[in-house]
């Protein structure tokens, strides 16, 4: 039997909780975004602290009572391992030390204001 495609409205998506592939709540969908000149949709998600981030529609695995994201391409040990203090990373742009942001499991440069 063929899988039936189903459209999802903005009204249904707004307010839905977003969960990553490991089962962690990332936040709630506040709005839907389109980028001029590009195809695709992004979900603007805010966490409990009010910090926002955009998640592309390609990152979404399923939508039901919640929005579940696809697993990332990193290995599970890489994702969950907290970097050691002695393994400090340096920003390739400004050469300042990076800070590890556990929530996003990525290195961030506060001087350049970007993830590296």
N, C-alpha and C positions, 0 to 999 in steps of 0.2 A: 504494500500500500504506500502511495506517495505521501511525503510529508507536506502538510498544508501550510502555506505561508500565511502569516497573520500580521497585519499592520498594528503598530502601537502608537497611540496618541500622546502628545505632549502632556495632556492632563493626567494620563495614567502614569507616566514616568515621573512627573514632578512629585516629590515627597517620598519616592521609593528609597529604601535603604540599599546601599551598594556594599557587596561582600566580595572580598578577594578569593582567589582559588583555595587559600588555606583556611577559609572560614572566618576571617577577621572582618569586622565591620569597619568600612572606610569612611562612611558618612551618608548623607542624604542628598538626592538629586534636587537641586534648587532651580535649574533651568536647562534648556537645550540650546546649544550654540552651533552656528554655521560659520565657516571661514570663507570670506569672499574670495573667489577665484579658485577654490578647491572643492572637491566633492567630499561628502561625508558629514557626519554629525558628531558632536561632542556633547557629553553630559557634564554640566558644571556641578560638582559635588562639594559640599561643605561638611567638615567634620564637626565634632561637638565644641571645638574651640573656635569655630567660625572661620577656619582656614580653608580656602577653596583650592580646587584643582580641577583640571579638565581631563576627562577620560574619553578617548575616541571610541566610536561605536564598534570598531574592529576588535577592541579589547574585551567586549562583552560576549560571554559564553551563552547565557540564558537569562530570560526575563519571565518571572512568574509573580510570586508574592514579594520577591526580592530581585535585585539585579546581581548576577554572579559573574565575576570576571574570569577570563581564561587564565590558565597558569602561565607564568612568565617563562622565558627560555632559559633562565638561570637554573642551576641545580638547587635542590632543596637545601643542601648544606651551605651553599653560598648565600642563599636568601636569609636563612635563619641565624647564621653565624654572626655574632657581634664582633666587629673588628677589634683587634687588640690595640691598646694605647700605643705600643711601640711600632705599630704598623701605620702610623700617621701618613696620610696622603697629602700631596702638595698640588695646588691648583696649577694646571698647565698654562693658564693665561697670566695670572698675576704672581705666581710662585708663593702665595700665602698658604698656611695650613688649612685643610678642609675639615669640616665638621660632619660626622656621620649622623644622619637623620634616621633613627630607628623606624619611625612610622612608614617611611618610603623606602627604607633600606638602600639609601643612596648617599653619596658624598655631596656636600653643599659648600659653596664658597660664599661667605657673607660679604666679602669685599666686592666680588663680581655680581653677586645676587643671582647665582645660577647653579644648577646641578652639574657636576662633572662626571 
